[in-house]
């Protein structure tokens, strides 16, 4: 069945989910009109565990994107899908090495940093492992520092510019900014990462990033 970009786009997400945050940025950068359904990850044991949402994503995670008859889960798969179907404003460079570099940065954040610090891991450390909040913070800060040290090195290379790759935002920026937001929430020291902080500042000055920010979502709450 042919894909029709004009079909309605629906995003299931949660305001504080960094994975949903990435997809909101990508949708905004590409100028895609979309509607949101909000899945509260903490209310009533987590709405992501309801049978209705499990029918959309059996893994019980956000985001999930519905486009016509197609449902896509996992933020990287969603962003790649958007890139292939909605060709306006590419989020990947035109050259093969550039695309690989952008994917490497984004995938390192998605695979090596964020999963170790997501809500499920934090709850497991707290409830099953009986760790106090100080120990949980140390865990969080350790994995952020380890991952950001590598990202800082990559972003210090000449291929970076105002943004992670060159002077226009790419998929790498869609992933970097939400991870910085997470680090700030947990008061992780970001002073050792000046390039990350500089690029994040440029990104946050853009309307696409501002509209995607957690505090600006309709479901934002304390």
C-alpha positions in Angstrom: 0.0 0.0 0.0 1.4 3.4 -1.0 2.3 5.8 1.8 0.4 9.1 1.8 2.2 11.9 3.6 -1.1 13.8 3.7 -2.7 11.2 6.0 -3.2 12.3 9.7 -0.3 11.8 12.0 -1.0 10.8 15.7 1.7 10.7 18.3 1.3 8.9 21.6 3.6 10.4 24.2 4.3 11.8 27.6 5.5 15.3 28.3 8.6 14.2 30.2 9.5 11.2 28.0 12.8 12.1 26.3 12.0 9.5 23.6 8.7 11.3 22.8 10.5 14.6 23.1 12.9 13.6 20.3 10.0 12.7 18.0 8.2 16.0 18.7 11.3 17.9 17.7 11.6 15.9 14.4 8.0 16.5 13.6 8.3 20.2 14.2 11.5 20.6 12.2 10.0 18.8 9.3 6.8 21.0 9.5 4.5 18.0 9.9 1.0 18.6 11.4 0.3 16.1 14.1 -2.1 15.4 16.9 -1.1 14.1 20.3 -2.6 11.5 22.7 -1.1 11.6 26.2 -0.1 8.5 28.0 0.7 9.3 31.7 3.6 7.1 32.7 3.0 7.5 36.4 -0.7 7.9 37.0 -2.7 4.8 38.1 0.3 2.5 37.9 1.2 3.9 34.4 -1.3 4.3 31.6 1.2 2.7 29.3 0.2 -0.6 31.0 -3.5 -0.4 30.1 -4.8 -3.0 27.7 -5.9 -0.2 25.3 -2.3 1.2 25.0 -0.7 -2.3 25.0 -2.8 -3.0 21.9 -0.9 0.0 20.3 2.5 -0.9 21.6 2.8 -4.3 23.3 6.0 -3.2 25.0 4.2 -0.5 26.9 6.5 2.3 26.0 6.1 5.8 24.4 6.3 7.1 21.8 4.2 5.4 19.3 3.3 7.1 16.0 0.2 6.3 13.9 0.1 7.4 10.3 -2.8 6.2 8.4 -2.9 2.4 8.8 0.7 2.2 10.0 1.8 2.1 13.6 5.5 2.6 14.4 7.2 2.4 17.7 10.8 3.2 19.0 11.9 6.8 18.4 14.7 5.9 16.0 12.4 3.9 13.8 9.8 6.7 14.0 12.3 9.4 13.0 13.7 7.3 10.1 10.1 6.7 8.9 9.4 10.4 9.0 12.6 11.1 7.1 11.6 8.6 4.3 7.9 9.6 4.0 8.1 13.4 4.6 11.0 14.5 2.5 10.8 18.2 3.3 13.6 19.4 5.6 15.9 16.4 5.7 17.2 15.5 9.2 20.1 13.4 7.7 22.9 14.9 5.7 23.1 14.2 1.9 26.5 12.4 2.1 26.9 8.9 3.3 29.6 9.6 5.9 27.6 12.5 7.3 24.5 10.3 7.7 26.5 7.7 9.4 28.0 10.3 11.8 24.6 11.7 12.7 23.1 8.3 13.2 26.1 7.3 15.4 25.6 10.3 17.7 21.8 9.7 17.9 22.1 6.0 18.4 24.7 6.4 21.1 22.3 8.5 23.1 19.4 6.3 22.4 21.2 3.0 23.2 24.0 3.8 25.6 22.7 6.7 27.8 19.0 7.0 28.0 18.0 3.3 28.6 20.1 3.2 31.7 18.3 6.2 33.1 14.7 5.7 32.1 11.7 5.5 34.4 11.6 1.8 34.5 15.3 1.5 35.6 14.9 4.2 38.2 11.8 2.5 39.7 13.6 -0.8 39.7 16.6 0.6 41.5 14.3 2.2 44.0 11.8 -0.5 44.6 13.4 -3.9 43.9 17.0 -3.0 44.7 16.1 -0.7 47.7 18.4 2.1 46.7 18.0 5.5 48.3 17.7 8.7 46.2 21.4 9.6 46.7 22.4 6.2 45.2 20.0 6.6 42.3 21.3 10.1 41.6 24.9 8.7 41.6 23.8 6.0 39.1 22.2 8.5 36.9 25.1 11.0 36.9 27.6 8.2 36.3 26.0 7.1 33.0 25.3 10.6 31.8 29.0 11.6 32.4 30.2 8.5 30.7 28.1 9.0 27.6 28.4 12.7 27.4 32.2 12.5 27.5 32.1 10.5 24.2 29.5 12.8 22.7 31.5 15.9 23.7 34.5 14.4 21.9 32.5 13.7 18.7 31.0 17.2 18.8 34.4 18.8 19.1 35.3 17.5 15.7 35.3 19.8 12.6 32.2 18.3 11.2 30.2 20.0 13.9 29.2 23.6 13.6 26.4 25.5 15.2 24.7 22.2 15.7 25.8 18.6 16.1 26.6 18.2 12.4 27.1 21.4 10.4 25.0 24.6 10.8 21.5 23.1 10.5 19.8 20.8 13.0 19.8 17.1 12.3 18.6 14.0 13.9 21.5 14.1 16.3 20.2 17.4 17.7 16.8 15.9 18.1 18.4 13.3 20.4 20.9 15.5 22.2 18.6 18.2 23.6 16.1 15.8 25.4 19.1 14.0 27.0 20.4 17.3 28.2 17.0 18.1 29.6 17.1 14.8 31.5 20.5 15.6 32.9 19.3 19.0 34.1 16.3 17.5 35.8 18.6 15.4 37.9 21.1 18.2 38.5 24.0 16.5 36.7 27.0 18.7 36.4 27.3 19.8 32.8 30.3 22.1 33.2 32.7 19.5 31.7 30.7 19.6 28.4 30.9 23.0 26.9 30.3 22.0 23.3 27.1 20.1 24.3 25.9 23.1 26.3 26.7 25.5 23.3 24.9 23.4 20.8 21.9 22.8 23.1 21.6 26.6 23.5 21.5 27.1 19.7 18.9 24.4 19.4 16.7 25.8 22.1 16.5 29.1 20.4 14.6 27.6 17.5 10.8 27.5 17.6 10.7 23.8 16.6 12.7 22.9 19.8 10.8 25.4 22.0 7.4 24.0 20.9 8.6 20.4 21.6 9.9 21.3 25.1 8.3 19.3 27.9 7.0 22.4 29.8 5.1 23.4 26.6 3.1 20.2 26.3 -0.6 20.1 27.1 -0.1 17.3 29.6 2.7 19.0 31.5 2.3 18.7 35.2 4.3 18.6 38.4 
